[in-house]
Amino acid sequence: MGRKGREIVGSSIDEIVDDLKVAYCNELTAFHYYWYTSLYMQGIGSLTIASKFKDSAMEELKHAGMIGERLNQLAAMAPSSPVDWTNTSIFGNVDPSKYTTLRDAIEKALEIEGLAIEHYNELIKRVKDVDYATYDILQDILVEEVKEEQDLEDILARLELREVEEKIEEEGGKEIIEQF
């Protein structure tokens, strides 16, 4: 980062860099989660959702790239080791192999997105009047994370509705379904 840029960020640069490193690790952890589950998800409807998860993985990777570029502008390096990603991420050690059923995969993704939204919201508050370049990047990412969370909630709601319909059908209540 240039002299004027460092001057504007001032003494907050170390805290901002540390926060961005956490965000970077969060994004790569989320990327890995989405990518892995897209490959190994099981159950009815999983092929459709797997495609959505691959798209989500690429979005998380894009976010990591944006954060990595900002770290570079701040003369800092992003963590390079997957072990560091796990240790630094607010998500902790997420083993995607434990979430390969359709419902489990979506519920874990919702948990991850919720934590990410909270984290970005806090970061945005901290950098708002200190580092406008970081502020803009974080705002852009937050908007996409909020949309992702809503998409996942919509998918889960449809899944739950389908499960209710199947249960009613099994119990011989087909006429109730037709009323809806």
C-alpha positions in Angstrom: 0.0 0.0 0.0 1.2 3.5 -0.8 2.3 6.0 1.7 -0.9 8.0 1.7 -3.0 4.8 2.1 -1.0 3.8 5.1 -1.4 7.3 6.5 -5.1 7.2 6.1 -5.5 3.8 7.8 -3.0 4.9 10.5 -2.5 3.0 13.7 -5.4 0.7 13.0 -3.6 -1.1 10.3 -2.5 -4.1 12.4 -6.0 -4.7 13.8 -7.5 -4.4 10.3 -4.9 -6.9 8.9 -5.6 -9.4 11.7 -9.4 -9.1 11.0 -8.9 -9.6 7.3 -6.8 -12.6 7.9 -9.6 -14.2 9.9 -12.1 -13.3 7.2 -9.8 -14.8 4.6 -9.6 -18.0 6.6 -13.4 -18.1 7.0 -13.8 -17.8 3.2 -11.4 -20.6 2.4 -13.0 -22.8 5.1 -16.4 -22.1 3.6 -15.1 -22.7 0.1 -13.8 -26.1 1.1 -17.1 -27.0 2.9 -19.2 -26.1 -0.1 -16.9 -27.7 -2.6 -16.6 -31.0 -0.7 -20.2 -31.3 0.1 -21.1 -30.6 -3.6 -19.1 -33.6 -4.5 -20.3 -36.0 -1.9 -23.9 -34.9 -1.0 -26.4 -37.7 -0.9 -30.2 -38.0 -1.0 -33.1 -37.0 -3.2 -32.6 -33.6 -4.6 -28.9 -33.6 -3.9 -27.9 -33.2 -7.6 -29.7 -29.9 -7.9 -28.4 -28.6 -4.6 -24.9 -29.9 -5.4 -24.8 -27.5 -8.3 -25.8 -24.6 -6.0 -23.1 -25.6 -3.6 -20.5 -25.5 -6.3 -21.6 -22.0 -7.2 -21.4 -21.1 -3.6 -17.9 -22.5 -3.3 -16.8 -20.3 -6.2 -18.4 -17.3 -4.6 -16.5 -18.0 -1.3 -13.3 -18.3 -3.3 -14.0 -15.0 -5.0 -14.4 -13.4 -1.5 -11.1 -14.9 -0.4 -9.5 -13.4 -3.5 -10.9 -9.9 -2.7 -9.7 -10.1 0.9 -6.3 -11.5 -0.2 -5.9 -8.6 -2.6 -6.8 -6.1 0.2 -4.2 -7.8 2.5 -1.6 -7.4 -0.2 -2.5 -3.7 -0.6 -2.0 -3.4 3.2 1.5 -5.0 2.7 0.4 -8.2 4.5 0.2 -11.8 3.4 -2.8 -14.0 3.8 -2.4 -17.3 5.8 -1.2 -19.9 3.3 -1.6 -23.2 5.2 -4.9 -25.1 5.5 -4.0 -25.7 9.1 -3.8 -21.9 9.7 -7.2 -21.5 8.0 -8.8 -24.0 10.4 -7.0 -22.5 13.5 -7.8 -18.9 12.5 -11.4 -19.3 11.1 -14.3 -18.5 13.4 -15.9 -21.7 12.1 -13.3 -23.9 13.7 -12.6 -27.3 12.3 -15.4 -28.0 9.9 -15.2 -31.5 8.6 -17.6 -31.5 5.6 -17.6 -35.3 5.4 -19.9 -35.2 8.5 -22.6 -33.2 6.5 -23.2 -35.1 3.3 -27.0 -35.7 3.7 -29.0 -33.0 2.0 -30.6 -31.6 5.2 -27.3 -31.7 7.2 -25.4 -30.0 4.4 -27.9 -27.2 4.1 -28.2 -26.7 7.9 -24.4 -26.6 8.3 -24.2 -24.1 5.4 -26.8 -21.9 7.1 -24.8 -22.0 10.3 -21.6 -21.0 8.4 -23.4 -18.2 6.6 -24.9 -16.9 9.8 -21.5 -16.7 11.5 -20.0 -15.1 8.5 -22.8 -12.4 8.4 -22.3 -11.6 12.1 -18.5 -11.4 11.6 -18.7 -9.1 8.5 -21.2 -6.9 10.3 -18.8 -6.5 13.2 -15.8 -5.9 10.9 -17.7 -3.3 8.9 -18.6 -1.4 12.1 -14.9 -1.4 13.1 -13.5 -0.1 9.8 -16.3 2.2 8.9 -14.6 5.5 9.7 -11.0 4.2 9.5 -10.5 2.4 6.2 -13.0 3.1 3.5 -11.4 0.7 0.9 -11.8 -2.2 3.3 -15.2 -1.0 4.3 -16.4 -1.2 0.7 -15.0 -4.7 0.1 -16.6 -6.0 3.3 -19.9 -4.4 2.5 -19.9 -6.1 -1.0 -19.1 -9.5 0.6 -21.8 -9.0 3.3 -24.5 -8.4 0.7 -23.6 -11.6 -1.0 -23.5 -13.6 2.2 -26.9 -12.3 3.2 -28.3 -13.4 -0.2 -26.7 -16.8 0.2 -28.3 -17.2 3.6 -31.7 -16.4 2.2 -31.3 -18.8 -0.7 -30.4 -21.6 1.7 -33.3 -20.8 4.0 -35.6 -20.9 0.9 -34.2 -24.3 -0.1 -34.6 -25.7 3.4 -38.2 -24.5 3.6 -39.0 -26.2 0.3 -37.2 -29.4 1.6 -39.3 -29.3 4.8 -42.5 -28.8 2.8 -41.7 -31.8 0.6 -41.0 -33.9 3.7 -44.4 -32.9 5.2 -46.1 -33.7 1.9 -44.4 -37.1 1.8 -45.4 -37.9 5.3 -49.0 -36.9 4.7 -49.1 -39.1 1.6 -47.7 -42.0 3.5 -50.5 -41.6 6.1 -53.2 -41.5 3.4 -53.9 -37.8 3.5 -53.4 -37.0 -0.2 -56.6 -34.9 -0.2 -55.1 -32.6 2.4 -52.1 -31.9 0.1 -54.5 -31.1 -2.8 -56.0 -28.4 -0.7 -52.7 -26.5 -0.6 
